[in-house]
Structure formats: C-alpha cells, structure tokens
Amino acid sequence: MAISYNADGIASLQQVFRRVGEHDLYVGLAWIYMDIDLSFDSDGDRDRFTEGELASRSSGLGLSLEYDSRDNPFTPSRGWLGAIEGNAYDHAIGSDNDFQSYRSHGYAYFPLHRRMVLGARVDLRWANGDIPFYRLPYIDLRGIGSARYQDRRAAVLETEARWSLGARWALVGFIGAGRTWGRHNDFGDASSRVAKGSGFRYLLARQLGMYAGIDYAWGPEDETFYIQVGSAWR
C-alpha cells in the first residue's frame, strides 16, 4: 500500500566520537531531534494511522560503537567499517513518543586488481515501541525511494565494483537487495526488493583521495540519478 505525504519541519543530529586508545575503535554519543508537520495527498490516508504514529516531535539520545580500518574515509579501497548503534526516544527529553531504534552495519573493501576495488555492504535496522510511521526502518538502496518500503525491521545487502580508467576517472557498478518485515509479515514471507545501477567517478581532491560523480539507478518502481561526493555508503 502506497501513501503519499509531505513532511516539513526541522531535524538535527548532534554527534561526537572519541577514539579508544590507539585502536581503530570509536565510541560515539548522539542527540537526534525532529519536529515534523505532516500533510497527506489524500485526506483519508491520515485516518489509517493512530495518534502515536502521527506524532510530530521526536527527541532521542544515542550510543554507538564503531570500528574503522578503511584506508580512506571518503573513497576507500581497502579495509572495513563495522558499527552498531542504539537510540532511545523518551518524553523526559522532549519526545512525543517513547520508542527505540537500532542499526548495525558493515562495509568491506577488497582490492582485486590495481585498477579494481570490490565493496560489500550489510545494513540491519530495527525499532521497538510507539514509533511514528515516518521513522520506521526502510530499505536504503539507490534506485528505491527513501522510506518507500518500511516496517519494524529492515535488512539490506549490496555490492559495488569500481574500475579505475586512469589517473582521475573511474566507473562504478552496483546491485543490492533489501527486505522489510515485522508488523505486516515475517521475514520468510516478505518480498525482496532489488535495485541496481552504474555511474562514473572523478578524483575531485587528490590529496584527500575523494572522488565525486553521478550514479544512475533503477529499482522495482523508480529510476533515479544521484550526485555522489565520496562514498555512497553512509
């Protein structure tokens, strides 16, 4: 079921990380705040949700643990990043609803050839409590609209290959699949959504090792262009 709506308002993410000793391990603290005004294209769509699911203000504190051995934070060619985070939203810190959101994700990069790098991504998100519908986990893939497929749980697998054409230019190709489940069905009954695409990169800042470029991606329903600065995985 597709519901069209607009969300206007303010959002703020304040985050700080501290390195643990001399290791590639980091501990992070965060404050996430959103105050959203919702409007629906169809008046009847609002009646599909409870008052809690339409709550406009969410304020939460987060704790995260991250390991990062990538050779470059902008456009990596080797190493991996793994992170887990949890965020708690509560009336005591200004939230309309009490709920929790979690995310665990990892990115790995393998140099297969002096001109080719293969990347792999896994991303898991889940939520508990009285969460507004627009804050539910969703499939986050190029070629699929943001929040197009949502539920209490979401999982994504994606791979990307980058071919260097010379000193500054490169081509990329990617494919991924995602699935949501929890409220409406079990994991085994949920359908996987596949998206894929290609693009090009230009070495924008040689000293930083940062590439920028454009991707063209398509999924089950959409075809979209993306402007990328650095890695597409965040």
C-alpha positions as a printed NumPy array, in Angstrom:
array([[  0.   ,   0.   ,   0.   ],
       [  1.488,   3.346,  -1.073],
       [  0.628,   6.528,   0.819],
       [  1.72 ,   9.929,  -0.458],
       [  2.546,  12.576,   2.115],
       [  4.76 ,  15.605,   2.692],
       [  6.887,  16.173,   5.775],
       [  8.037,  19.7  ,   6.585],
       [  9.904,  20.789,   9.671],
       [ 13.313,  20.711,  11.288],
       [ 15.771,  17.925,  12.015],
       [ 19.043,  17.992,  13.917],
       [ 21.745,  15.392,  14.541],
       [ 24.492,  16.266,  17.007],
       [ 27.172,  13.596,  17.273],
       [ 30.603,  13.252,  18.86 ],
       [ 33.104,  10.372,  18.654],
       [ 36.074,   9.504,  20.834],
       [ 38.825,   7.121,  19.813],
       [ 39.582,   4.283,  22.229],
       [ 43.332,   4.359,  22.862],
       [ 45.439,   3.755,  19.754],
       [ 42.944,   1.321,  18.251],
       [ 40.626,   1.816,  15.263],
       [ 37.715,   1.715,  17.709],
       [ 35.445,   4.681,  18.413],
       [ 32.669,   5.36 ,  20.918],
       [ 30.001,   7.866,  19.923],
       [ 27.266,   9.855,  21.641],
       [ 24.399,  11.489,  19.772],
       [ 21.307,  13.619,  20.169],
       [ 18.658,  13.339,  17.455],
       [ 15.774,  15.801,  17.223],
       [ 12.93 ,  16.108,  14.705],
       [  9.831,  18.302,  14.679],
       [  7.735,  17.419,  11.628],
       [  4.481,  18.757,  10.181],
       [  2.737,  16.082,   8.085],
       [  0.3  ,  16.639,   5.226],
       [ -1.308,  13.893,   3.145],
       [ -2.265,  13.986,  -0.516],
       [ -5.482,  12.147,   0.38 ],
       [ -7.44 ,  13.138,   3.495],
       [ -8.438,   9.53 ,   4.091],
       [ -4.826,   8.408,   4.444],
       [ -4.423,  10.201,   7.777],
       [ -7.172,   8.026,   9.257],
       [ -5.07 ,   4.915,   8.62 ],
       [ -2.723,   5.869,  11.464],
       [ -3.06 ,   6.136,  15.224],
       [ -2.34 ,   9.362,  17.071],
       [  1.023,   7.979,  18.188],
       [  2.032,   7.078,  14.645],
       [  1.387,  10.691,  13.613],
       [  3.419,  12.245,  16.44 ],
       [  5.427,  15.205,  15.2  ],
       [  8.239,  15.64 ,  17.743],
       [ 10.917,  13.048,  18.492],
       [ 13.967,  13.587,  20.675],
       [ 16.44 ,  10.842,  21.475],
       [ 19.872,  10.085,  22.865],
       [ 22.138,   7.588,  21.145],
       [ 25.177,   5.462,  21.894],
       [ 27.332,   3.844,  19.206],
       [ 30.429,   1.691,  18.846],
       [ 32.386,   1.769,  15.581],
       [ 35.465,   0.021,  14.216],
       [ 37.053,   1.617,  11.149],
       [ 40.159,   0.274,   9.409],
       [ 39.445,   1.793,   5.97 ],
       [ 42.386,   3.383,   4.203],
       [ 40.308,   6.45 ,   3.314],
       [ 37.052,   7.764,   4.844],
       [ 35.878,   9.355,   1.573],
       [ 36.515,   6.736,  -1.15 ],
       [ 38.02 ,   3.606,   0.432],
       [ 39.99 ,   0.96 ,  -1.462],
       [ 40.723,  -1.491,   1.371],
       [ 39.746,  -2.203,   4.974],
       [ 36.361,  -2.336,   6.636],
       [ 33.964,  -0.44 ,   8.868],
       [ 31.6  ,  -2.046,  11.369],
       [ 29.205,  -0.19 ,  13.653],
       [ 26.293,  -0.75 ,  16.   ],
       [ 24.133,   1.995,  17.461],
       [ 21.081,   2.381,  19.654],
       [ 18.871,   5.432,  20.155],
       [ 16.281,   5.926,  22.899],
       [ 13.461,   8.468,  22.488],
       [ 11.586,   9.489,  25.607],
       [  9.108,  12.041,  26.936],
       [ 11.708,  13.054,  29.519],
       [ 13.93 ,  14.568,  26.809],
       [ 11.201,  16.212,  24.748],
       [  9.841,  13.376,  22.612],
       [  6.116,  12.957,  21.976],
       [  6.523,   9.157,  21.967],
       [  8.688,   6.586,  23.729],
       [ 10.472,   4.288,  21.278],
       [ 13.871,   2.831,  20.423],
       [ 15.73 ,   2.495,  17.133],
       [ 18.795,   0.389,  16.381],
       [ 21.196,  -0.078,  13.497],
       [ 24.053,  -2.464,  12.791],
       [ 26.002,  -2.11 ,   9.552],
       [ 29.285,  -3.034,   7.943],
       [ 31.229,  -2.073,   4.811],
       [ 34.23 ,  -4.001,   3.466],
       [ 36.564,  -3.155,   0.577],
       [ 38.778,  -5.581,  -1.343],
       [ 41.378,  -4.528,  -3.958],
       [ 41.013,  -7.276,  -6.593],
       [ 43.386,  -5.644,  -9.056],
       [ 45.43 ,  -2.465,  -9.173],
       [ 42.532,  -0.903, -11.093],
       [ 39.562,  -2.657,  -9.455],
       [ 38.024,  -2.47 ,  -5.967],
       [ 35.07 ,  -4.563,  -4.804],
       [ 32.92 ,  -3.347,  -1.925],
       [ 30.312,  -5.215,   0.142],
       [ 27.685,  -3.776,   2.459],
       [ 25.286,  -5.244,   5.022],
       [ 22.823,  -3.   ,   6.87 ],
       [ 20.276,  -4.035,   9.527],
       [ 17.788,  -1.682,  11.187],
       [ 15.026,  -2.332,  13.704],
       [ 12.719,  -0.408,  16.02 ],
       [ 10.558,  -1.006,  19.097],
       [  7.953,   0.988,  20.962],
       [  5.471,   3.661,  19.912],
       [  7.356,   4.854,  16.837],
       [  5.91 ,   7.4  ,  14.349],
       [  5.299,   5.765,  10.972],
       [  7.761,   8.032,   9.14 ],
       [ 10.59 ,   6.957,  11.493],
       [ 10.196,   3.238,  10.758],
       [ 13.209,   1.392,   9.28 ],
       [ 13.225,   1.256,   5.487],
       [ 15.146,  -0.194,   2.545],
       [ 18.045,   2.18 ,   1.888],
       [ 19.243,   1.478,  -1.663],
       [ 19.986,   3.589,  -4.697],
       [ 17.082,   3.102,  -7.094],
       [ 14.455,   2.786,  -4.339],
       [ 12.761,   5.887,  -2.981],
       [ 13.567,   6.821,   0.604],
       [ 11.029,   5.248,   3.012],
       [  9.237,   3.531,   0.092],
       [  9.299,   0.151,   1.872],
       [  9.035,   0.338,   5.671],
       [  8.349,  -1.901,   8.652],
       [  9.675,  -2.657,  12.129],
       [ 12.703,  -4.432,  10.643],
       [ 14.784,  -3.771,   7.518],
       [ 17.812,  -5.528,   6.017],
       [ 19.97 ,  -4.64 ,   3.012],
       [ 22.785,  -6.401,   1.147],
       [ 24.693,  -4.517,  -1.554],
       [ 27.883,  -4.821,  -3.567],
       [ 29.72 ,  -2.239,  -5.665],
       [ 32.679,  -2.515,  -8.041],
       [ 34.905,   0.398,  -9.044],
       [ 37.156,   0.301, -12.115],
       [ 39.882,   2.921, -12.48 ],
       [ 40.247,   4.216, -16.044],
       [ 43.356,   6.256, -15.383],
       [ 44.735,   8.863, -13.043],
       [ 41.393,  10.521, -12.235],
       [ 38.432,   8.735, -13.866],
       [ 36.627,   5.581, -12.736],
       [ 33.443,   3.635, -13.459],
       [ 31.187,   2.02 , -10.836],
       [ 28.535,  -0.678, -10.993],
       [ 26.34 ,  -1.793,  -8.099],
       [ 23.466,  -4.101,  -7.181],
       [ 21.628,  -4.652,  -3.917],
       [ 18.571,  -6.237,  -2.343],
       [ 16.515,  -5.305,   0.69 ],
       [ 13.621,  -6.656,   2.709],
       [ 11.286,  -5.275,   5.408],
       [  9.224,  -7.26 ,   7.904],
       [  7.869,  -7.273,  11.456],
       [  4.466,  -5.669,  11.633],
       [  2.842,  -6.952,   8.454],
       [  4.656, -10.261,   7.848],
       [  7.528, -12.486,   8.929],
       [ 10.979, -12.398,   7.351],
       [ 10.318, -15.564,   5.353],
       [  7.077, -14.187,   3.917],
       [  8.48 , -10.765,   2.985],
       [  9.447,  -9.936,  -0.593],
       [ 12.961,  -8.842,  -1.524],
       [ 13.333,  -5.609,  -3.49 ],
       [ 16.269,  -5.414,  -5.892],
       [ 17.939,  -2.259,  -7.24 ],
       [ 20.995,  -1.791,  -9.424],
       [ 22.833,   0.827, -11.412],
       [ 26.074,   2.289, -12.675],
       [ 27.922,   5.572, -12.719],
       [ 31.222,   7.368, -13.055],
       [ 33.666,   8.957, -10.643],
       [ 36.226,  11.757, -10.936],
       [ 39.072,  12.243,  -8.466],
       [ 37.977,  15.616,  -7.156],
       [ 40.576,  16.044,  -4.403],
       [ 43.772,  14.072,  -4.958],
       [ 45.288,  14.815,  -1.531],
       [ 42.108,  13.637,   0.21 ],
       [ 41.579,  10.705,  -2.149],
       [ 37.983,  11.854,  -2.624],
       [ 36.003,  11.005,  -5.743],
       [ 32.748,  12.59 ,  -6.907],
       [ 30.376,  11.656,  -9.701],
       [ 26.895,  10.663, -10.826],
       [ 25.01 ,   7.366, -10.457],
       [ 22.001,   6.145, -12.418],
       [ 19.976,   3.511, -10.544],
       [ 16.71 ,   1.686, -11.074],
       [ 14.558,  -0.476,  -8.817],
       [ 11.094,  -2.073,  -8.845],
       [  9.334,   1.245,  -9.496],
       [ 11.781,   4.125,  -9.847],
       [ 14.693,   5.297, -11.989],
       [ 16.849,   7.957, -10.359],
       [ 20.065,   9.931, -10.783],
       [ 22.272,  10.598,  -7.744],
       [ 25.097,  13.074,  -7.262],
       [ 27.766,  11.415,  -5.136],
       [ 30.618,  13.043,  -3.22 ],
       [ 32.758,  10.422,  -1.55 ],
       [ 31.289,   7.008,  -0.83 ],
       [ 27.597,   6.319,  -1.444],
       [ 27.513,   4.222,   1.746],
       [ 26.922,   6.164,   4.946]])
